[in-house]
């Protein structure tokens, strides 16, 4: 890992170097986003709906593209790409919720449409915006996209997700275990489901800059899937998933800096290895 | 029977899953504090009827009244044990957490001290204390059923609906259950689905045979010949050793 790369010691000095502030930001961002990823990812995994997160993540690109296009074309500088991403994510959630209500038997088609059309719209907007950011940055992540504004943003979203998941934990758990029972007890299952998807959209936008929208679903679901077996309760699973997400993203980031590999894929490879390790120990 | 509002009432209720009627023109009245058993062949419409009582299914025709209101509005006062539960076996959840769901009342918030005490009491009554921390998925079918009965009781229901509570239980649990239900039926309306006439005979006021339609019989009238007619074929009797007399009947 020497040669063109960076040693561990150099990584630490880079983290302290003022001109490499973006690196510090990336590490703090990964730490801040981990709790939300662990919590939301766990619910997606136990409810077996991580494919919905995939559809939302890909649809998010249309919002990013639109925001960059609007900035260039109409001078809408207030429309941050992250805001656009969040808008598109929430729109995708609204469509999924409507589809579930009125065309539940066509949910798979709707997911494919959101997945591919959302991405196509985003790529077209990006193509129509000269000198805009390389689409690869949004698809697979780019450390340089992280700004200090991200931290406030992610911190705020973290508080929202944490409050909702902790406060709604009992009904969320009942919904995961036995949706009919939750319904009988007067829990608004449909509304909770939509809220869950909205929180999913929010968490996806949190880490978009670091791992990219194509890879973010892996960071959402792999730590949770690895945590499912050793955990004794849903709460423990969430905690363990958050821990794995944090460890995986920090290890991935470090490796990425040391080898000069792109951050997104490196983080996902490390998280994938953690997931594999969890399953190998299970076979023993 | 007291002339108060019925706990459960069906007026000309029909429901079909496709072309075939699962239940058709069912008229039924179950009084408060009555214990009745629904018997009948598999696919005869017993579980469908329970789901109609709960508002999980809407009748194609007719009307279902639960505790004097619409099932969807009143069902929070009902404890229900499903026959079979499709749950994710990997979901990490223990026995106590499942019973705790009986105290669930709203989307937001945590159980109060009172809720926890009630859960503990129900778990004591059904001998679940020792397995309180065990993963629900690791239990045997009979134990899981017992946990689901505890969950239904934790509701502190006015009406208890049990779909085949003895399908998987062993003799000990069944005896325990009989004891518990005897005590309960002083205060509760209990509707249970069972093939086990011996189990039922000691507990219920009435037996209702469900075979697309519903036909009510006082429990004394339910002889092996009558059952044979209901099930449309010979049934075999198995002696129960843990309580006296009766037979175990299967369709």
HADDOCK unambig.tbl for C-alpha pairs under 7 A between the chains (distance, minus, plus):
assign (segid A and resid 46 and name CA) (segid B and resid 91 and name CA) 6.07 0.50 0.50
assign (segid A and resid 167 and name CA) (segid B and resid 108 and name CA) 5.51 0.50 0.50
assign (segid A and resid 167 and name CA) (segid B and resid 109 and name CA) 5.27 0.50 0.50
assign (segid A and resid 168 and name CA) (segid B and resid 107 and name CA) 5.82 0.50 0.50
assign (segid A and resid 168 and name CA) (segid B and resid 108 and name CA) 4.72 0.50 0.50
assign (segid A and resid 168 and name CA) (segid B and resid 109 and name CA) 6.18 0.50 0.50
assign (segid A and resid 170 and name CA) (segid B and resid 110 and name CA) 6.58 0.50 0.50
assign (segid A and resid 171 and name CA) (segid B and resid 107 and name CA) 5.27 0.50 0.50
assign (segid A and resid 174 and name CA) (segid B and resid 101 and name CA) 6.47 0.50 0.50
assign (segid A and resid 177 and name CA) (segid B and resid 87 and name CA) 5.77 0.50 0.50
assign (segid A and resid 177 and name CA) (segid B and resid 88 and name CA) 6.78 0.50 0.50
assign (segid A and resid 178 and name CA) (segid B and resid 87 and name CA) 6.44 0.50 0.50
assign (segid A and resid 184 and name CA) (segid B and resid 75 and name CA) 6.32 0.50 0.50
assign (segid A and resid 184 and name CA) (segid B and resid 76 and name CA) 6.23 0.50 0.50
assign (segid A and resid 185 and name CA) (segid B and resid 76 and name CA) 5.31 0.50 0.50
assign (segid A and resid 185 and name CA) (segid B and resid 104 and name CA) 6.39 0.50 0.50
assign (segid A and resid 185 and name CA) (segid B and resid 105 and name CA) 5.94 0.50 0.50
assign (segid A and resid 186 and name CA) (segid B and resid 76 and name CA) 6.75 0.50 0.50
assign (segid A and resid 186 and name CA) (segid B and resid 105 and name CA) 6.70 0.50 0.50
assign (segid A and resid 186 and name CA) (segid B and resid 106 and name CA) 6.74 0.50 0.50
assign (segid A and resid 187 and name CA) (segid B and resid 106 and name CA) 5.77 0.50 0.50
assign (segid A and resid 187 and name CA) (segid B and resid 107 and name CA) 5.45 0.50 0.50
assign (segid A and resid 228 and name CA) (segid B and resid 92 and name CA) 6.96 0.50 0.50
assign (segid A and resid 229 and name CA) (segid B and resid 90 and name CA) 6.97 0.50 0.50
assign (segid A and resid 231 and name CA) (segid B and resid 92 and name CA) 6.27 0.50 0.50
assign (segid A and resid 232 and name CA) (segid B and resid 92 and name CA) 5.16 0.50 0.50
assign (segid A and resid 232 and name CA) (segid B and resid 93 and name CA) 6.61 0.50 0.50
assign (segid A and resid 233 and name CA) (segid B and resid 92 and name CA) 4.61 0.50 0.50
assign (segid A and resid 233 and name CA) (segid B and resid 93 and name CA) 5.11 0.50 0.50
assign (segid A and resid 234 and name CA) (segid B and resid 92 and name CA) 5.71 0.50 0.50
assign (segid A and resid 234 and name CA) (segid B and resid 93 and name CA) 6.69 0.50 0.50
